[in-house]
Amino acid sequence: MKKLAAVVNVMDPETREIVSYGPDDDVPEDVAALITNPAAWVDDGEDSVVAVEPASVLSDEEKDAALEVAFNVVAQNDLSKTRDELILIAANIGLVAGEDFNKSAGKETIIAAMKHKLDD
């Protein structure tokens, strides 16, 4: 079975929810088919892994869906999402915790960072 090189966020095609899989997870075949960036996977020929930013492994369709989710969160100021969910949504639109917002930022700050990114 293939092994992921880093944590990857994938938009579930049925529920449209963002799910995360990492190097220690068994990735179901249907989900693995959605992860099309070869850099997301451990190179079978070597023991080393290639680090990859989560947003870079999304297909164009997944990126569009991630933008839609982010727009909805920002438009509704959706504080019902957990902080971790907001960080995943932010990552899927290209934001990086520790660079675009403080790693210990609260939900309001993460939503504000997403709003700023979406307004650009």
Secondary structure, 3 states (H helix, E strand, C coil): CCCECCCEEEECCCCCCEEEECCCCCCCHHHHCCCCCHHHECCCCCCCCCCCCHHHHCCHHHHHHHHHHHHHHHHHCCCCCCHHHHHHHHHHCCCCECCCECCCCCHHHHHHHHHHHHHC
